[in-house]
Every structure is written in structure tokens, then in C-alpha cells.
């Protein structure tokens, strides 16, 4: 800020305020007076930078901190603040030097103007880069629900189960930036086996109206902390068996709040690792000498610890070295010391640097003169291509706070392939400040010590920093960068997948799916408006007989009244598009009004040979199944894409470098969220789509399909209780996301008369004999209202008969009319349930 402007005199603030309050005509006059001594053209627009009345001095705008203080002292109404914000946006980036100001009004398109604006925008108060994301802000605002804490018994049982020295709820709240009561409720809901879609839609008041992504983040951190507690318990049991566990070591292990800290404490005691220098010194009995050096140095005599003939104790130098190793180990594991050195690093310029490895350079040089066998030359050429991919990172340096996630993943991949060497650069100033603080404060002897003992402490500090603390910081930074990059990569996957799944479908028309190709022809599949396969064929559009193939296409499209063509974006896509565009431009399919589109066919080939595709289309060739999949991706993207593994859709970056388990969990959660929030018609949806509804799985989806085939369509949601494997918890989780559509119900009933068992017979003690369900249609079953709140909607429905919505609309009716496609005048129900009420 100091480089941007320097205030000439304090008294210029008063004229600046006066200038702001003057009328428009006065501003014009002031601008003209100021322009004369500068010998530059006057600005054409009156909205020039604010200038004081005195022509000799130009008063700068107040700093952001002063403006904020002034605004806090004199609060105004909301309308005035909005206008002030709009005024700030209009005058962004006009605080520049006078020489640049003349250049700007002389030539507004200069490159200097752009540079000046960019500098000022960084410090403008309109930019708030440090604010948390919106989904986290929701929990920091006023409570939308009732803050409830975990019962004391459950909180105590949770603490006993983890057996750690920290409070789970407090740590979870700190790591996720979510309030404690929200974290407590989420933990309670997760322990009750509630799904994320159910929590987000029907328990909003308990989670403070957080969205699914925010709840999923809290769930992920909660699972990480639970796995950390389990691993800590395993480490404690292992060390106890080995006989090296002490009370202090156990406390240090149970104080760890991350896997990195746990590895740092546990690594010296791992089996197979070399005996550390500190443990060797402790085995010689020098731990008491190190303790005496820190507490009572005036009583310590190193010569008294000499034992001739014993390795490590044969001289004063060896005794001093052993004491140094013990002190260095104590410093490296001291929480206060680690916290201080991390604080120093946060205030310094810590960078990550990558360079090409010597082995990669050697391979590249050896590959140049190779002219032997073709296979060998081809292999060497592929290696060179892999090396050239990382050319951007051959000499790369970036601040760890500014490095992008894709850069971190690229560096990690290059390091794994032994193409790059990576190191973290910590400034030398951190070492000097850390050494000074340790010697003068934290590790200063309590009483007077001789110079030789001070030298031991000084050497121990330097040894601890270089040999133990610096590698720990490097590992910590690399782990944090990798973890953040993987989370961002998974988040990008999640965003792209959600966007792809929720694409608007093209319904109510016959569609021709085309899988383009040159040699093996273009595979065709004509689909009905309900995605039924009407016809499949193969045409060769890129050979000499194009006219005959065009006539074949016209015959098929006329026969099935097909007016939409969907072309996959694979091989021969543009040539096939050109062929159809030429036919459409010549009105070749008249009287049909034909149009085409291009869709992403990623994953279609993999799906065509999957067991699901074989079960669904057993008589079709795999190539024709691809054409069917391409057509259905436009008719109903959600129902078709859930059949394909999300990793094969081609919507993410570095998917092979992130944790496979975390990626699969996140993608499965997004698919479940999308399918549940859209809802499924239980009488027509496929078994594959039904698997992704919250509360259902492969077995329950198969049982629902079998029940539907045996007894006909479902008449109401209550009948789900009759399905094998559907318990109270599963029914609670899935009921709100399942729809009973009266149109499909009547259509299915005409084909097959339903047989609804009112009292099913006992079947080997499955527990379904006591279930009694209604056999009548309930209008609420076609909405997103959960059955547990039907009584609220029915009370509202009864109230509607005495007070109609058209004549005297209630505030509730005004707010909820048309919600989720619900018509209050034709259907007797209310609005969506969100926790304790409507």
C-alpha cells in the first residue's frame, strides 16, 4: 500500500470530504482548475478521480482500514450501503500516481493503464478472498434450527470409544469451520445410519440448512479422525507388546490430531527401523544427564559419566554427543517447539521447487543416438515423450501458498516416474530465529551453566533442526499440498459429474443414436420416446455408396417418424455430422423436420460389454449397444449415466493420482444425491437406477423389482414395507425419494392386475407377518413429502376446505404454491418436509 500512494499532508483529508459532498457542477470546475498546473488535457467525463479544492495537491483516497472504521462509526440503512457499494465499484483502481493519471486521460487504452488497474484491484476492499466459501458461511450465521448438543451419555461413550486426549466435536468443528452444535448433530445422524440426501432434505433444522457437499466434507473429516483414533490404538498395543511404551509416549500418541503427527512420533519405534541416535544414548543411561543439563546444570559434570571401554561413553566428547542427541529428540517432539517453528514458516516465503532428475537426463541423452531395432527405438521414443510432458516443471519454483492443485499433482506424478526431483525450500531466517528462540527461551537452562554446556545446547538445537525438524516440515508441507490437491481434484470430479447427470432430458420424441465410424460403419439405434429399442442397423456413410445409404436413412426415419439424431463425439464424428447436415440442408427428409446434436460418448464402449448391458440387451451386438447408450444419454441422461462407472465418463483431472477409495466414495455419494433429489418412479425405473436411491442397495433394488413383477405395480409407499429386506430404517431413508405416479400406475395396472397381499403369509420367520399396509392410492406419494409428516399435510388439506387458496391465500400458501410441481387446488397435500414441520 505504501508504494501505491504517499499522502503529502494530513490537512488534505478535509477538502477531500468536501469535494465528495459538492454538486456535479462544482466538481467540473474543480477538475478544470486542477488540470491547468499539470499542463494536461482535462478529462472528458465528470466521473474523474476525486480531487480536493486546492489545485496544488491531490488528496489520496483513505485506506481501506480507515474507510471500514468510518463506516462502522456511522452506520446507515441498507439502501445507502448498497449505493455506496455500487459507487465503490465504479471508482475501482483510480489511486495511482499523477504521471499515470495524465497518461490515462490522454490515452485510456495504454498498457500502463492496465497495469495500474491490476495493482490497485488487489488492495481494493471489494475483493474478499479470505472469506470462507458459502456452504461454510451458513453455519456461522444465525441459527436456522435449534442448537442441540449430543446427550452427555452419547458424548461420553464417543470419547471413550475414541480414547484420545482431544474432544472429537471440538476438533471437527475447528477443521471444518462448522459450529459445534451442527457437528454434534451430524455425528449423531451419521451414527444412526442416516444418509446424506436424507439429512439434507428432511433434517435441515438439525444441520443448519447445509448443502450436501458441506455435509459430505464434515463426514469425510469425521471418518478420518475415527480412523486416526483406531490407528493410534493399534500403535499403542504394538508398542505395549514390544515393551517400549511409556506413559509419556502414550500421551504423545494420543495427543496427535493428524496421521502425519502420529507417524512423526511413532516412526522411531517402528519394527525394522534403525535404532535412533537418541534411543542409543538413552540405552547408555544418558537421559538423566540431559535432564540435569536443563534443570540443574551447575551440578552436572560430564567427566563423571565416562566409562572407559564402553562405546559411546569412552570420552567427554562422546558423552556430550549422546546428550546432544537426546536433547535434539526432545526438541523435535516438543509440541510448543513445533508450533513455534510452524508459525515462523507461515510468516516466511516457503517455496516448492522441482527440477529434472539426473536419471531422466541420462535416459534422454542415451535415446538420441539409438538407431537399432524399431521396437527399441519406439520404446525409447515413448520414454522421451513422457519426459517432455513435464518440461514445464524442469525448473519450477512456486510459493506453497500459491501453487495450484493441478501443479501439485503433476509434480507428484513426475516424481513417482523418477523424472523430477522435488524439494521444499525454507528460508535460512527461519533457522536463525528458531535457534535464537530455543537458546534464549524454550530450552534455556534453569540455572547458571558453563560455556561448554551452552555449546551442547546450541549444537543440539542445530542438530534437531537440520536432522529432525526440517524433514518433518518438508513431509508435512508435501502431505498438506497433496491432500489439498486431491480434495480439489475430487471436488472437480463431483461438480462435473453432478452437472452431467442433471442435464435436461429430451423427452417425447423418437431418437436415432449414431455411433460413428469409418471402417466398420456407423452403428444406428432408433429409440421410442420411452427409450425402447425399435430398430438397429449399420450404415457406411463414408464409402462410395453414399446415395444408397442416404436412401436407407430416409426410409428408416420416415418409417419410425424419427426427427432427432444424436451423434457420438468419437472417431468420424465430424464427417458424420457433415453428412447429416448436408442432407438436412437439402430437406432430404421432408416432410420431417430433422435436427441433430453431438453428445459425449465417453464410457459407451466400456458399458456395451459390461454385465449390466448384457443382461439388459442380450441379443444385441456390443457395437449396437453403444449406439443405444448414445441415444439414451440425450433422452434421459441421469438414468443412462448411472449405469457407467463415473471414472469412465472422462470428466476429471488426475483421477489415477488421487485416492481410489476417496474418489469412489465421493462419486457414489453424488450419484446417490442426484438420483434421490430428482426422485424415481418406482413402477417404471430400472433396477440399476433404483440401486442409487438413498437407503437402497443392490439386494433391496432386486427385491423391489421381483415384488413388482409378482404383485404388479406399487399403489402407495406403504407397500414398500412388504418387500424382503426393507426394514424400518431403510424405509425411512428411501420413502421420500420414491414417487408413485398415477399415470404410470394406471398404465401398468391395465397391463397387469395388481395382487396386493393385505396379510402376507409367514415366510421362514422373516418378520413380515405383522406388517399391515393400506391398499389405496395416496396423492402425497407423488410428492417429495416424507411419510413421517403426512399428518401435517393432511391437517393443512383439511384446513383448505374451509379457506380456499384463491380467495384468501394464507402466507404458507403464498410461499409454497407450485413447490416441486405441486398444485394445491387439485392435490390434497402441503409442501416439502424439512425437519420438524412443513
N, C-alpha and C positions, 0 to 999 in steps of 0.2 A: 504493500500500500504506500510505503514511503517513496518508492520510485515513481509511482503514478503521479503524485502531486505533492507540493510542499506549500502550506499556507503562508503567504507573505506577512500578514498582520492579523492579529486577533480581531481588530475592530471591523474587518470586512464582513463578519458574520451578520451584523445588524443590517447593513444595506442589502445583503442577500435576501434576508427575510422580507425586507420592504419591497424588494424587486419582485418577489413572488406574489406579493399581495396587490401589486399595481394592476391597472387596467391594461387592456390589449394595446390601446393607442400609446400609452406611456412606455410600454415595452419596446415598441417600434422605435420611438425616439431615443431611448437608451441605447439600443443596438446601433443606431446610426452614429451616435456620439462616440461610442467605443471603437467603431471601425476606423475613425479618422487617425488617431495616433498610431494605429497598427499599419496604416497605409495598405490596406487590403480591401477587397470588394465586400460590400455589406451583404449579409445573407438575404436571399430572396424570401425565405419563409420566416414568419414571425416566431416560429417554434424553435428558435435557436437556443443554445445553452444559456442558462440563467446567468446574468452578469449584474454586478452592482451598479449603483448610480455613478460612482466615481469612475472617470474614464481611464485612470492610470493603472488601476489594479483590477485583477479579475478574481473574484472570490470563488473558492472551490466549494463543491457540494460537501455537506457534512459527511463524516464517515458513517458506515453502516451502524456501528455500535451506538453513536450519538442519536442517529435517527430513531433507532429502536427505543432508546431511553426516553426520548421526547414523546414518542407515540405512547409509551406506557404511562407517562405522566399525564397526558391529556387524551384519554380515550374518547372516541366519538362513536356515533351509531354505525351500524353495519353498512349502510349505503355510502356513507362518506369514506369508509375504509376501502370499499370496493372501487370507488372512483379514484382514490389515492393510488391503489394498486395499478389501475389502468394507466394513470399518469406516469407511474414509475416505468412501466413497460415502454411507454412512448419515448422516454428520455434515457433509455439504456445506453450506456457507453459513450457519454459525451464529456467525461472527465479526462481530458488529455492535455498535452502541452499546447502553448499558444501557437507555436510554429506549425504543429499538425492541424490546429484549428483553422489557420489560414489556408492550408493545403486542402482541407476538406471542403470548405465553401468554394474554393476555386475549382476543384475537380473532385466530385464526390465518388468517382469510380476508381480512384487510385488504389494501388496495392497497400499503401501506408494506411489508408483508412481501414481496410480490412484487418490489418494487424492491430491497430489501435483498439478497434471494437472487440476483438477477441481477447485482448489483455484485460479490458475492463469487465467483460462479462463474467470472468472467473470470480471477481470480488463483488459482483452485484448481489444485493440482498434478495433478488427474485429467485436465485438459484439455491436450492436446499438439498445438496447432495447427501448430507449426513443424516437425513431423516429416515426412519425405518420404513419398510415397504408397507403398503396399505393394509395388507392382511394382518400384519402385526400391530398396526395402529388401532385396530378395532378393539383390542383387549385393553389398551391403555386409556381409552375414553371412559365416559361414564358407563356404569353397568347397565347393560340392556336386560340382564336377567337378575336372578337373586344369587349373590355370592354365598356359596355354601362350601364348607370345608369337609374334608373326609372325617368320618367319625373317629373319635380317639382310638377306639379298638382297632379299626382298619389301618389307621396311620401307624399305630404301634406294631401291628402284625407285619406291615410292609417294611418298616425299619428293621424288625427282627429278621425278616426274610432276606433282606439285602446284607445285613450285618456289616455296614460300613460306618465310618465316623462322620459322614455328612448326611444332611437331610435331602432325600430324593426330590421332594417338591420344590425346595429352595433352589437346588442346583438346576433342575429342569426349567424353572422359571427364569433363572439367570441366563441359561444357554439359549433359550428360545425367545426371550423378550416377551413372554406371556405372563399375565398376572397369576399369582399363586392359586387363587380360588379356581381359576379356569384350569390350570394344570391339575389340581386335585380332582376336579370333576372329570377331566379327560382320562386320568388314571383309573378312576372308579368305573367309568363307562367301558374302558378297554378291558379291565379285569372282569367285567360282567359279560364279555364276549360280544359287545356291540360293534357293528361295522361302521366305517367312516360315513358312507352315504346315509345310513340311518341316523347317526349322530348329527350330521349337518342339516338334515331336513326336519327331523322330529324331536331333537333335543337342543334346539337353538339357544334356549334360555340358559341351559347349563354350560354351554361352551361360548357364551357371549357373542353369538352370531358370527363365528369364524367360518371361513370358507374351507373347502375340502383340502386344498393344498396346505393351509396353515395347520389344520388338524393332523394331516399326514406328516408334516415336519415334526410336530410335537411327539407323535407316535414313534417316529424313527429315532429321535434322541432318547426317548424313554426306553426303547429296546436296546439302544447302545449302552445306556447306563446299567440296565439289568444284566446284559452280557458281561460288562466290566465287573460287576459285583460277583457274578458266577466265576469268572476267571480269577479274580482276586482270592476267592475262597479256595479254588483249586491250587493256586500258588502257595497259599498258607499251608494247606495239607501236605503239599510236596515238600516244602521246607521243614515241616514238622517231622516228616518221615526221615529226612536227611540229617536231622539233629542240629541244624544251624539256625533254627527260628528262635529269635529273642523277642522280648516284649517290645523293645524299641523298633525292631524291624517289622513286627506285625502292625504296630501303629502307623509306621510309614507306608506300609502296603495298603492299609485300609483308609488312609488319607488321600490316596490317588484318585483323581477325578477324570482321568483320561487314560487310554491304553498306552500312550506314549510315556506318561509319567510312571505307569506300572512297569513298563519294560526297562526304564532307566533304573528303577530301584531293584528290580529282580535280576537284571542281566548279570551282575557279578556272581550270583549264586546258581546260575543255570548249570545243569549237568553237561559235561563236555567242554565247558569254557575253562580257559586257563585260570589258575589261581591268581587273583589280582594282587597287585603290589601291597595294597592296604591289608588284605587278608593275610598275606605272608608276614607282614610286620606285626599284625595282631597275634598271629600264632607264636611269634617270638616274645610276646609279652610286653610290647612297647606301647600298648594302648594307655596304660597308666602314666607313662612318660608324657604322652601327648596331652592327656588330661591335666597333668601337673603343669605343663608349659602354658596352658591357657588360664588356669585358676591360681596356681601358686608358683610362678616362675622363679621366685627368689630362693625356693628350696630345691630346685631341680639341678642336678649335677649329672651331665651326660656320661662322665667317666665312670660313674657308679654302675652303669648299665653294660659296661664292656664285659664280654665273656670270651676270652681267647680260645680259638679253635672252633667257635660256633659261627657258621656263615650268617652274615647279617649283623653280628654283634662283636666282631673282632676288633673294631676300631671306633673312634669317636665319629668319624665321617659316616660309617655305615649305620651307626645308631641315629645320627641326625637325619640321614636319608630315610630310614624307616619311620621316624616321627613325621617327616615331611609327607610321606605317602599317606599316613593315617589322617593327618590334618587335611590334605587335599581331598581325600574321600569324604570326610565330614563336611567340607565346604560344598562339594558337588551335590550332596544330598540334603543340604540345609534349605528348607522352604523359603526362608527370608532372603537368603543369598540368591537363590534362583529367581525370586520375584524381582529383586533389585536389578539383576543383570538383564532380565527381560524388559524392565522399564527403561533401562539405558538403550537397549536396542530399538525400542519403539520410538525413541526420540532421535535416533540416528538414521543415516541413509544405508540401510541394509539392502544389498542387491544380490540377484542370482545371475550367474554367468555360465554360459555354455560355449564350448569350443569343439572343433573336430578332433577326434581321438587319433592317436598315432597309428593304431592298427588300421583305422579306416583309410588314412592317407597312404599307408603302405599297400593296402589292397588296391587302392585306386591307381597307384603308380605301377604295380605289378600287372594290372589288367591292360595297360596300354600296349606293351609290345607283344601280347599274346596273339598268335595267329595260327594256332594249331587246329584241333578238331572244332567242328562247328558247334557241337554241344557244349564244349568247354568255353568257347568264345561267347555263346549265348548266355551261359550261366554267369560269366564274368560281367557281361553287359547288364544283366539284371541287377547284379550287385551294385554296379555303378549307378544305375537308375535309382536304387534305394538310397544310396549315399547322396545323390544330387537332390533328392526330395527335401533334405534337411539343410540345404545350402543357406537358408535364412538364419539358421542358428549356429553357423560355423564360428561366428564372432558376435555373440549376442549378450547384451547386458541390460538388465531392467530392474527397477526398484520392486521389491517384493509386494509393495502395497499397490502397485500399478500394473503388474503383469496380468494378462488376460487368461481366462481359463483354458482356451484352446492352445495358447502358447505353453502353458504348464504341461498339458497332455502331450503336446508334440515333443517337448524336451524329454519327458519321461520315456516316450517311445524310442527316441533316438538313443537315449542312454541304455535302454534294455537291448537294443540292437547293436550296442557297442560301437556306435557311430559318433556319439557325442560324449564329452566329459563335462560334468556339471559340478559347480561348487557355489557355496554361499559366501559372499564377501561381507564381513562385519568390520567396520572401521576400527583402526587402532585406538581411537579416542575412547571407545568402549572399554578396551582392556586397561588403559591408564586410569580412567575414572573408577573402574571396578577394583583395581589393585589398591588405589588410594583409599577407597571406602572400606575395603576389608581390613587394611592395616590400621587405619585410624579409628574405625568404628566397630564393625561387627566382630572381627577376630583380633581385637586388641587385648593383650594380656591384662588381667585384672589388677596386678601389682607390678612393681618395677621389675624389668627384665634386662638381662645383659644384651650387649650388641649382637653376640653370636646367636642368641635365642631369637632376637628380632630378625636376623638373617634367615633363620629356619622358617619363620612365619612368612617372610617375604617370598622365599623360594617355594613354599607350599602353595601360596596364592597363585603364583605364576604357573606352577605345575598343574594345579587344579583347573585353571582357566584353559590352558593350552591342551591338556591331555583329556580332560573330562567334560568341562562345561561347554567349550567350543563345539565339539562333536555333538553334544546333546542339543545345543541350539540349532545346529545345522539340520539334524534329524527332525527336530520339532518344526522348523520352518518348511522343510520339504514335505513333511506329513500334512501340515495345515494347508499348504498350497495344493497338494494332490487331492486332499479331501474336499476342499472348496471347488476345485475344478471338476471333480467327479459329480458333486452335487449339482453344479451348474449344467453339466452335460446331461444328467438325468432330468433336470428341470426342463431343459430344451426339448428333450425327447417327449416329456409329458405334455408340454404345451403344443408341440406339433401333432402329437397323436390325438389329443383332445380336439384340436381344430379339424383334423382329418375325419375323425369319427362323427363329428356333429355337422358335417356338410349337409346342406339342404337336399333332400332326395328329389328325384324327378319321377313323379307318380302319374298313373292314369294313362299311359301310352305304351304302345309296343316298341321295343328297343332291339336294335341289331348290334350285338357286340362283335368287334372285329379285332382279332389278334394278328397284326400284320407280319408279313414275312416275304422273302424273295424266293428262295429255292423250294421250300415246302409249301408255298402258297399262303394265302390269308385265310385263317380259320374264322368261320361265321357261326353265330348262335343267335337265333331270334327268340326273344323272351316276351311272354304275355305281360299285361300290366301287373299281375300278381307274381312275377318272376318265374313262372312255369316255362319249361323249355318247349317251344313249338317246333323248331326245326334247327338242324345243324348241317353245315356243309363246308367245303373248301373251294376257294376260287383262286385263280392265278392271274392277278391283275397286272403283273409286271412282265408278262411274256408277249409273244406276238399276237395271240388271240384275245386281245383286249375287248374287241367288239362283242364277241360271243359271251365273255364273262360279264360285260355290262348288261346284255340282254338277260342273262341269268339273274343278276341282281335285281333288275326291274321286275322280273316275274315274281321273285320271292317277296319283294317289298309290296307289290300290288296285291299278292295273294293274302298276305297277313296284315295289310294296312299298316305297314311299318313306316313311321315318319321320323324316327330318331336313330342316328348312327353314332356309336361310341367306338372310338379308335384308341387302341393302346399306344403308349408312347415308346415302344421298343423299336427293334430293327424294322426298317422300311416304313416307319411311321409317316414321314413327310411325303414320301412317294405315294402312299395310300391316301393321304389327305389330299394331295393334288389331284388324284384320280377322281375321288368323290366330289371335290369342289368343282371340277370341270363338268361332271355330269349334272350337278345341281344348277350351275350357271346356265347350262343349255336346256334347263327344265326337262331333263330326260325322264324324270319320274312323275311327270304331270299325269293326273291331277293332284298327286300327293305333294304336300308342302314339306319337303325333306330338309332336315338340318343335321349337322354333325358336331361332335365335340371330341376333344382328346383328353384322356384320363391317364393317371399314373397306373402302370401295370406291375409295379414292384411287388413281388411276392406271389404273383399269379401262377408262375411255373412251379414254385415250391408247393403251393396249395393243391395244384392239379394232381400231384402224386401222393398227397397226404391221405391217411386212413379216413379222415372225415369226408374228403372228396370222393374216395372210392365207395364209401357207404352211401353217400348222397346220390352219386351218378355212377352206378356200377357198370353200365353198358356203354359209356362214352369213352372215346379216346382221350388220353391226358391233354393233347393239344386242343381238343374241342372244349375240355373243361376250363382251360384258360380263357377262351372266348366267352364262356358263360360267366366266369368270375368278373371279367372286364365289364360286361353289360350290367351285371347286378351291382357293381360298385357305384353306378350312377343311379340306378333305381332305388337302392336302399344301402347307402354306404355303411351305416352302423351294423346292420345285420350281416353284411358280407365281410367286412374287415375284421370282425371279431373272430372269424374262422382262421385268420392268419396270425402267426406269431408276430407281435409288433416289431421285433428286431429285424424282420424281413421286409418291412414296408419302406425302408430307406428314408427315415425322417429325422435321424440324429447324427451326431458327430462323435467320433472316437468311441463307438459303442463297444469295441473289443478291448479298450483300455480301462474301462470302468468296472466296478464290481458287478459280476453277472447276477449275483443274488439280489443286490440292491436294485439293479435295473429291472429285473423281472418283477420284483415286488411292487415297484412304483408303477410300472406299465400295467400290471394286472389291476392295481388299485384304480387307475384312470379308466380302464375299460369297464370295470365294475361301476364306477361313478357315473360314467356316461350312459351306460345301459340302464342303470337304476333311475337316474333322473329323467330320462326320456320315458321310461316305462315300457312294459311289454304286454301285448295282448296274449293272455295265457292260452287262448284257444287256437291261435294260428302261428305263434312264434316257434322257431326251430329249437331243438334240444341244445344245439351249440350256443345259441343266443341266450337261452334260459340259464346256462351254467354261470353266466357273468352277472346275474341278478344278486344283489346283496342278500346273504343268508342262504343261498343255494350253492350247490356244488355239482359235480358230475353225477353222483349217485342220486341225489334228490331230483335233478333235472330228468334223469332217465325214469325215475319212479312217476313223476308227473306225466311224462309222455305215455307211459304204459297205462296209467289210470285213465288218461284222456281217450286212449284207444279202446279200452274195455268198457267204460261207462259213458262215453260221449263227452260233449263239451262241459266245462265248468259253468254253473249257473251263478255262483257267487263265490266270494273269497273264503267263506266258511268251509267250503268243501276241500280246501287245501289241507285241512286238519285230518282228512281221511287218507291222505297219501302216505305211503310207507316211508318212514324215516323223517317225517315232518313233525318235529316236536314243538313245544310252546315257544322256545327261543327262536328257532328257525322261522316259524310262522310270524313272530313279531318283527323280525328283521326284513322279511321279503314281502309282507302283505301290502304295505303302502306303495310298492313299486310294480305291483301286478294289477292289470286292468281287465275288467270283464266288459267287452264292447257289445251292446245289444245287437248291432248289425251282424257282426261275425257270429254271435250266439245263435241268431235266428237262421243264418245261412248254414251253420254246422248242424243245427237241430233238424233242418229239413233233410239233410243227407243221412243223419243217423240219430235215431231217437235216444235221448239220454236215459241211462239207467242209474238213478241215484239211490244208493242204499241208505235208508234212513238209520238203520241199526245194523251195521256190518257184523257178520259172524266173527267169532273169535278165531284168530289165526296164530296158533302156536304161542300164545301169550305175548303178542306184540303190544298189548296195551291199547288197542284202538276200539275195544268193545264199548267203552264208556263214553265215546265221543258222539254227541248229538248235534247235528247241524241243520240249518234251515234249507229248504228246497225251493225257495222263492228268489226272484231276482231283486237285487238291492241297487237302486240308482247310484248310491255312493260308491259302488265298486268300480265305476268307470272314472273316478277322480283320484287325486293324489291324497285324499284324506285317509288317515290311518284308521283302521277299525277300532282302535282303543279310544278314539274321540268321536265315534259316530253319535254318541248321545248328545254331544254339544251341537253337532249339525242338525240333529233331529229336533232339538229344542228350538233352534233358530227357524227350522222349517215350520214348526207348529206356530211360532210367532208370526210367520209371514202371512198366514191365512187371515189374521186379524189386522194386519197393517201391510198393505201391498207395497212393493218396491217402486211402482210407477208413481203413485200418488204421494206417499210420504216416505221417501227413502231415508233409511237410518244412516248414521255415519259409517257403520260397519258395511252396509250395502254399498255405499258410495266408494269405500276404499277397496272392496273386494269384488265388485261386479266385473264379470268377464275373466276372473282369475283362472288361469290354466284351462281356458276353453269352457268354463262352466257358465251356464245360463240359469240364473236364479229363478226365472219365470217358468221354465219348462222342466227343471230337475230339482227335486227337493233335497238340497244339501247346501252346506256353507262353504267355507274356504279351507285352505290347507292348514293342517295342524302343525304347530311349531313349538311343541313342548307342553306347557301346562294348559293351553287354551287354544282358541282359534288362531 
